[in-house]
Amino acid sequence: MDFNASVLITISRIVLAIIMVCAVLFQASISFLLGMFFVASMTDWLDGFVARKLNQVTELGAYLDPVADKVLFVCGLFAFYVVTQDEVVALFGGLMVIREFIVSWLRLYLSRRYQGSQALAVSYFAKLKTTFQLLAIGYGFLSLVFSNIFPYDICHLLIVLAFIFSIISMFGYVKKFYQVLTISGKTP
């Protein structure tokens, strides 16, 4: 196992996300949830920075980082929905969760079929998707705490943008998936 500082930071994102779900179930304040989500979101940047700066890029870290992103998004989405009952965020968020299952299946299939040699690298649009997912939830919590400064409706705009990037990146992954299969002469 390649446990190092960057991997531990990534694992902390998963732990913080789960704690956030527990906190919302125990009716923690929205300010507390905002703080938890902000700290957890910052670990997404921090783990990559530490990995590059300390030359700690590992296969484990490369695998765990997108998993931690998905866990944070799903837990954040759940917590946000519990607090707001916002059906727009739930709809677009739920569709993005379905997209995550599809892309994860494509990655797993290629990894198993080709022993990891044909992995689907994270695309630019997938990075934008993750950024806007975290921005939408973070901004949503922020607008609940500071409603006189941050209009809530921008949260809807951010979640729709995240959804658009989600769909664009999914089609890119599906295209790459079929290119790999075509080149290898195999079918799913």
N, C-alpha and C positions, 0 to 999 in steps of 0.2 A: 504494500500500500504506500502511496506517495503522500502521506500526511505532511503538510507544511503550513506556514502561516496563511497563505492564500486559500488553501483548501479549508482550513478551520474558519476563515472569514465566510466562505461560501456556506459552510454548514451552519454558521451562526444565523445566516439569512433564513434558512429553513426553520431553525429553532424559534427565531423571533416571529416568523409568520404563524407558527402553531400557537405560540403564546398569545399572539394577537387574537386568534380565534377563541381561545379560552377566555381572554379578557372581555371580549364582546359578549360572550355567553354569560359572564358574571357582571354584565352591565357596567363595564369600565367607562370612564368619561370619554367623550369624543376627543378631547385634547390629548388624553393618554394614547388613544388609538392613532391619532395623527403622529405623535412622537414615535411610537413603535414603528409605524409604517415608514416614516422618514428615515429612521436609523436603519431599518432593514433594507430599504431601497438604496441607501448610500453604500451598503456592503456590496451591491452589484458593481459599482464603480471601483470600490476599494480593493476587492479581491483581484480584479484584473490588473489594477495598478501595481499591487504588491507582487503579483506573479511575474509581471514584466520587469519591474524594478529590481527584484531580488533573484531574477532568473529561476522562478519556481513554477514554470508552466509544465503541467503534468497531464497525463491522460485522464487521471481521476478528476482533476480540476476542470478539464475540458468537458467531461461528462456531467459532473455535478452542477456546474454553473447554469446551464439551461434548465436543469431539473429544479434548482433553487428558484430560478426566475418564475417557473410555472407554479411552484408551490406558493411563492409570495403573491403572485397574481390571483390565484384561486382563493387563498386565505384572505387577501385584502378585499377581493370582490365580495366574498361571503360576509365579512365584517361590515363592509360598506352597505350591503343590502340589508343586513339585520338592523342597522342604524336608520337607514333612509327609506327602505321599502321602495326604492326607485326602480320602476319596471323598465325604463329605457336602459339604464346601466345593466340591469339583470339580463335583458334580452341580448344586447350586444356582447356583454361579457360571457353569457352562456354560449353564444355562437362561437366566440373565440376559444372557449374551453373545448368545444367539439373540434375545432381546427387543430388545437394542440394534440388531441388524440390521433387525428389523421396524420399529422406530420411526424409525431412520435412513432407511429406504426411504420411509416415509410422508412424512417431512420433505422428502426430496429430490424426491419426486413432486410435492408441492404447490408447492415452490419452482420447479420447472421448468415445471409446468403453468400457474402463475399468476405467473410472474416474481417470486417472492419475496413477493408481496403477501398471501399466505395462509399464512405460515409458522406452524408449530406452536410456540407459546411454551413455554418450560420450565415445567412445572407444579410445584405445591407437593410433590406426591407424588414427582415425579422428583428434586427436590432432597433429599427424605428418603431416597430410594433411593440416591443417590450418597453421602450422608452415612453411611448404614448399610453400604454396600459398603466404603467406606474404613475405617470403624470396625471392621468384621469382620476385614479383613485386617490392619490395624494392631494390633488387639487380639490377633489370632492370633500375630503375631510377638512382641508384648510378652509373651504368656503362655508362649511358648517360651523367652524370655530370662529371665523372672522367674516361673518356674512355681510357686514357693513362695508368691507373692503373688497372681497372677492365674490363676484356674482356666481351663483350656483350653476346657471345654465352653461357656463363654459365647460363644466364637467361633461355635459352631454356632447359638446363639440369634440372634446378630447377623446371620449370613448368611441365616437364614430370614426375619428381619424385613426385610432388604434385598430378598429375593425377593418377599415380600408387597407391599412398596411398589412394586417393579418391575412386578408384575402389575397393581396398581391404576392406576399411572400409564400403563401400556400401554393399558389399556381406555379411560382418559380420552383418550389420543391417538387411538385408533381412532374413538371417538365424535366427537371434534372433526373428524377427517378426513372422516367421512361427512356431518357437518353442513355442512362447506365444500362438498363435492361436491353435496349436495342443494340448498343455496342457489344454487349456480351452475348447477344443472340439468345437470351433467356426471356421467358415471360413469367409474370408473377404466379 
